[in-house]
């Protein structure tokens, strides 16, 4: 299986390439600079430029996003026009090129942000009409729609609506919990918060399943991806035990206000998330890096 993947130097892309290579796939990493993955072929690509020749690949996975470092929602910073040009127009050029070069399957890493401003606690199944209330969510939704419009004989498409992603740190990239853990270690006040999360390895496995194990007819090609509701209180309690820290924990959050995405569709393809079994492994890696 020959897979082209954008965003290989990012956090999610790094873990996806690692998992796909370990699964025996031949991976071409598309990006502005080579990804540090022995065994992956490099193909120059920039969302601002022309799409590369993707001929010969069985699958395109588009996971790249140009954004302000550390931010997705609000990732446009003070340049919404540039954000839109790169992440929507550049994405559409890439999809069209993959179709024109005969790639038979295109997968898009979308986001739960497409659901937008539903009231807290609203379940978010795939058939719920999107109501994106951020530019990030709007771009993801428009790209989903454009990709769905390309589906037809010889071309299967799917979008994976992922929640927050955590996992072991990647060299050279700031970890999503770096500031939170630093504030905790310095005994700074931390407000209560809970959020849905999925481990990066579980996301990578979902991409693998959609790439090589899913049936050709995926319509409608939308898949939620989420796993656990993680309260900061529990996250920091586990971290404190591993790091031997004596710091005050934040109050527990009201988890009844969390809007959960059902994942029945991706589970029917054989996806089995790891729950919290990998959380301590991730936190231990962060402790070793401090």
N, C-alpha and C positions, 0 to 999 in steps of 0.2 A: 504494500500500500504506500503510495507516494503522496505525501501531504505537504502542502505549502501553508505556512503559518505566519501571519503578521503579528508584530508586537512581541517577538521572542525575547527582547531585552527587558521587557517589563516584568513585574512580579508574576502575574498570571501566566503570561507567555513563557517565562522561564520554566515554571513548573509544568506547563503543558508540553513543552519540547522534551523535557527530561522524561516525562511519563510516556510519551509517544515513542521516543527512541528505545526506552526499556521494553516497550511492547512489541518491538520489531518493525516499526514503521520507518520508512525513509523520509526524513524531514528536511524541507527547504525553509530556512529562516529568512523571511523578507524584512528588511529594515534599512535604516541609515547607516548602521554599523554592524559588524558581525556579532552574533550572539556567542557567549562563551560556552558552547556546547560541542565537545569533540564528537564528530560523527554527523553533525548537521551541516548541510550545504548552505552557503550564504548567497542570497540574491538581493542586490541593492534595490531599495524601494523607499519612496517618500510619499506621504499622503498629498503633498503639494505638487508632485510631479506626475509624469505619465505612468500608467500601470505597466508592470513588467510582463514579459511573455510567460504565461503559466502553462503552456502546452506540455503535455506529458504527465501532469499531475492528476491524481484521482480525486483529491479533495482540496479545497481552499478553506482554511479556518481564518477568519478575520477577527483578530483580537486586539489590534492596535487602536490606541486613542491618543490624540495629541491634546494635552491638558496641562494646567498649572500643576507643578509637582505636589503630590499628596492630596489632590482634590479631583473629584469626578463631578458631582453636582457642584456647580459653581466653578468648574474647571476652566471656564472661558476667561476668568479673571476680568481684566478691563478690555479684552479684545474679542467680543462675541463674533464679529465678522470673520476673524481668522479661525476661530474655533469651528464655525459653521462651514467655512470653505474646506478646511482640512478634513473634518470628521464626517461631513455629509457628502459634499461634492467629491472629495477624494475617495470615499468609500464607494460611491456609485460608479466612479470610473473603474475601480477595482472589480466590482461585481460584473460590470459589462465586459471587461477584458477577460475575466474567467469564463464567462459564457462564450465569448467569441473564440477563445482558445480551446474550447471543447472540454473544459473541466466538468465532470458529470455531477459533482456535489459541492455545494457552497454552504458553509456554516458560519453564522454570525454570532459573536458574543455580545448579546444585548444586556439589559439591566432591568431590575425591578422598578427602576425609576420611571419606566413607561407607564406604570399604573397611576403615578402622580398623587393627586390630592384627595383620595378617598378618606373618609373619617377613620381615625385610629381604631384598630381592632377589626377592620373589615377584611374578611378573607379575600385573597387575590388569585383566583383561578385564571387559567389562560384565556377563557372566553369572556372575562370581564372587560368591558370597553376601556381602552387606555385613556387616561386623562393626565398626561405629563404636564407638570407645572414648573419645570426647569428646562433650560436650553439643552442640557445634557439628555434629559428624558425625551425631549422633542426630537433631537437628532437620532437617538436610538430608535424611536418609534418610526420615524420617516425612513430610516434605513431598512428596518424590518419590512415595511410596506413595499419599498422598492424591490427588495429581494424576493418577496412573495410573488411579485408581478413577473419575475423572470422564470418561475417554475414552469415546467412543461416537459414534453417528451425528451428524454435524454439529460434533463437537469433537475436534480432534487435539491431542495433548499430547506434550511431550518435555522431558527433563531433561538438561542439559549438565554433566557432571562435570569441572570444570576443575581443573587443577593450579595451582601458583603463577603469578601473572601479573606481568609486568614491562612497562615501556614508558616513554615520555617523561614527565617530571614534569607534574603538573597544578597550576596556580596555586592556592594556599591549602591544599594537601594535602601532608602529609609523605610523602616517597618511601620505598618499602620498604627501600631500601639506604642511606638517609641516615645512620643510626648506624654501619653497617658502614664506609662510606667515610670518615666522620669518625674512627673508630678507626684506620683504616689510615693516614690522613694524619698522625695524631698518634703513629704508631709503637706503638700499643698492641697487645698480643698478641691474635691472632685465631685461634680454633680452626679446624681443617679442617672443611669441610662441603661437600656437594654436594646439589643438589636438582633436581627437574624444573621446567621453566618453559615458559611460552608467552607470546608477545608480545600485548599488549592489542589491537593491530589484528587479529591472527589470531583472537583470541577474538571480536571484533566481527564478523569475516567469517563465523565459524561460526554466530553468532546470525542473521546476515542469511540465510545459506543455509537454516537451519532455518525461518526466518520466511517466505521467499518462494520458495525453490527446491526444498524437500524434497517428496516425494510425500505425499499425504494420509494414507496408511497407514504410520505410522512404527513400528508395534508390533514389538518392544518399544521404547518411546521413550526409551532410555538411550544417551547418547553420551559417551565419554571425550574429553577435550581436553587434549593435552599435546604438547610438541615436543622440547625439548632437555634433556639432563642437563648442568647448569652447575656446575662446580667453582669455589668461591671463589678458588682459586689463579689460575685462568684469568681470572675476572671482574676480579680486582684487578690482574692483570698488564696487561690491556687498559686499565684505568682509569689505571694508573701511566704508561703510555705517552702517553695522551691528556692527562693533567694534568701531565706532566713531574715526577712524584714519584719520589723515591728512598727507598722504604720496604720493609721486609722482607715477603716474601710468606708466607702460611701454608703449611704442608705440604699436599700433595695429599690429597684424601679418598679413601676406598675406594669407588669408584663401583659395585663389584659388589654393594653392599648397598642400592642404590637400587631401589625397586619401581617399575617402569615401567608406565604404562597404554598398552596398544595402542590405536591410533586408526583402525583399519581402517574402522569404521562411518561416522565423519564424513568420512573421505577418500572413501568411495564416493559421497558427495553432492557431491564436487568441491572439498573443502577441501584447500588446499596451504599448509602452514605455511612460515614464512620462515627457519627454522633460526636460525643466529647472524648472519644478514646485517643484522639491525636492532639488534644489541647495541651496536656502536660508536656508532651514531646516538643510542641512548638514553644511553650513557655520556657522549658529547660534550655532550648537553643538560644533563646533571648537572654537568659541568665548567663550562659557561658560567654555571650558576646559583650556583656557589661564589664 
